[in-house]
């Protein structure tokens, strides 16, 4: 779950063209630039794993030698959600996952074996959902689609191998 350069500190792992991206996000959202907010936002911005639970963030911060309490992480994530910086997902369980709020709509696939989350957009599904809503007398204004399954080859699943 670390950014690709695992020897870099979180704030030093920001790509050169977005060195101040976390600060810009915080300022735009009207939030002060505190160390916990910046560290959490840096992880969300720079990690190839785009859906984090609070516990994932806590573990990642510990790996970097930072001692931010789990309660602070939950509080910061709630502030980010209220400010529109992150979107919360409940993928059928009790654990909440967070991703940076993105422009445009997408849906999610989740493997129940390894936990891999895949974002996708399918115009045919989007069209069908509008048709179903219309058929039942509704104008579709929003929806959330989570599709659950299992990896076809769990023994060779790259995401599963990352956890070993």
DAHU-V668218 format. One record per residue. N is the residue number from 1. RES is the residue in one small letter. SS is DSSP state (~ for helix, > for strand, _ for the rest). OMEGA is omega in radians with two decimals (999 if undefined). D_CENTER is the distance of its C-alpha to the mean C-alpha in Angstrom with 1 decimal. Layout:
BEGIN
[[N,RES,SS,OMEGA,D_CENTER] [N,RES,SS,OMEGA,D_CENTER]]
END
This chain:
BEGIN
[[1,x,_,3.08,11.8] [2,x,_,2.96,13.8] [3,x,_,-3.01,13.9] [4,x,_,3.12,16.8] [5,x,_,-3.01,19.5] [6,x,_,3.10,19.4] [7,x,_,-3.11,22.5] [8,x,_,3.01,21.1] [9,x,_,-3.09,20.1] [10,x,_,-3.07,16.6] [11,x,~,3.08,18.3] [12,x,~,-3.11,20.4] [13,x,~,3.11,17.7] [14,x,_,3.10,16.9] [15,x,_,-3.06,18.4] [16,x,~,-3.10,21.8] [17,x,~,3.13,21.3] [18,x,~,-3.06,18.5] [19,x,_,-3.10,20.0] [20,x,_,-3.06,19.7] [21,x,~,3.14,16.5] [22,x,~,-3.14,15.0] [23,x,~,3.12,18.5] [24,x,~,3.12,18.7] [25,x,~,-3.11,15.4] [26,x,~,-3.14,16.8] [27,x,~,3.14,20.3] [28,x,~,-3.13,19.3] [29,x,~,3.14,17.6] [30,x,_,3.14,20.8] [31,x,_,3.08,19.4] [32,x,_,3.13,21.4] [33,x,_,3.09,20.4] [34,x,_,-3.12,20.4] [35,x,~,3.13,19.7] [36,x,~,3.13,17.1] [37,x,~,-3.11,15.2] [38,x,~,-3.13,15.6] [39,x,~,-3.14,14.7] [40,x,~,-3.14,11.4] [41,x,~,3.08,10.6] [42,x,~,3.12,12.2] [43,x,~,-3.12,9.9] [44,x,~,-3.11,6.7] [45,x,~,-2.93,9.2] [46,x,~,-3.06,11.0] [47,x,_,3.05,9.4] [48,x,_,3.11,9.9] [49,x,_,-2.89,7.4] [50,x,_,-3.13,4.1] [51,x,_,-3.07,2.8] [52,x,>,2.89,4.9] [53,x,_,3.08,7.9] [54,x,~,-3.14,10.4] [55,x,~,3.06,12.6] [56,x,~,-3.14,10.5] [57,x,~,3.12,10.4] [58,x,~,3.14,14.1] [59,x,~,-3.14,15.1] [60,x,~,3.11,13.8] [61,x,~,3.10,15.6] [62,x,~,3.11,18.6] [63,x,~,3.12,18.8] [64,x,_,3.11,19.2] [65,x,_,3.13,21.9] [66,x,_,-3.12,20.3] [67,x,_,3.06,21.3] [68,x,_,-3.09,19.0] [69,x,_,-3.13,19.5] [70,x,~,3.12,17.1] [71,x,~,3.10,18.5] [72,x,~,3.13,17.7] [73,x,~,3.10,14.0] [74,x,~,-3.13,14.0] [75,x,~,3.14,16.1] [76,x,~,3.12,14.0] [77,x,~,3.09,10.8] [78,x,~,3.09,13.4] [79,x,~,3.11,14.9] [80,x,~,3.12,11.9] [81,x,~,3.12,11.4] [82,x,~,3.14,15.1] [83,x,~,3.13,15.2] [84,x,_,3.14,12.9] [85,x,_,-3.14,10.6] [86,x,>,3.05,7.4] [87,x,>,3.14,7.3] [88,x,>,3.06,7.8] [89,x,>,2.99,8.3] [90,x,>,-3.08,11.3] [91,x,_,3.04,11.8] [92,x,_,-3.14,15.5] [93,x,_,-3.13,15.7] [94,x,_,-3.12,15.8] [95,x,_,3.06,12.5] [96,x,>,3.07,9.8] [97,x,>,-3.08,6.1] [98,x,>,3.01,3.9] [99,x,>,3.04,2.2] [100,x,>,3.09,5.6] [101,x,_,-3.07,8.3] [102,x,_,3.03,10.0] [103,x,_,3.13,13.7] [104,x,_,-3.07,15.0] [105,x,_,2.98,14.1] [106,x,_,3.11,12.5] [107,x,>,-3.05,12.6] [108,x,>,2.93,11.2] [109,x,>,3.11,13.3] [110,x,>,3.06,12.9] [111,x,>,-3.14,15.6] [112,x,_,3.14,17.2] [113,x,_,-3.03,18.8] [114,x,_,3.13,16.3] [115,x,_,3.14,12.9] [116,x,_,3.11,11.9] [117,x,>,-3.12,9.5] [118,x,>,3.05,10.9] [119,x,>,3.09,10.3] [120,x,>,3.01,13.8] [121,x,_,-3.14,16.3] [122,x,_,-3.09,19.8] [123,x,~,3.13,22.5] [124,x,~,3.08,24.8] [125,x,~,3.13,22.4] [126,x,~,3.13,21.8] [127,x,~,-3.13,25.6] [128,x,~,3.12,26.4] [129,x,~,3.09,24.3] [130,x,~,3.11,26.2] [131,x,~,-3.14,29.4] [132,x,~,3.12,28.8] [133,x,~,-3.14,28.1] [134,x,~,3.14,31.2] [135,x,~,-3.13,33.3] [136,x,_,3.04,32.6] [137,x,_,3.12,33.5] [138,x,_,2.94,30.1] [139,x,_,-3.10,28.6] [140,x,_,3.12,24.9] [141,x,_,3.12,22.9] [142,x,_,3.03,19.4] [143,x,_,3.04,17.9] [144,x,_,3.14,15.0] [145,x,_,3.02,15.5] [146,x,>,3.08,14.2] [147,x,>,-3.10,16.5] [148,x,>,3.10,17.1] [149,x,>,3.08,19.2] [150,x,_,3.10,20.1] [151,x,_,3.14,20.3] [152,x,_,-3.12,23.7] [153,x,_,-3.03,24.6] [154,x,~,3.14,22.8] [155,x,~,-3.10,25.2] [156,x,~,3.14,24.2] [157,x,_,-3.13,20.4] [158,x,~,-3.14,18.9] [159,x,~,3.13,15.7] [160,x,~,3.14,18.2] [161,x,~,3.10,20.3] [162,x,~,-3.09,17.6] [163,x,_,-3.08,17.7] [164,x,_,999,21.5]]
END
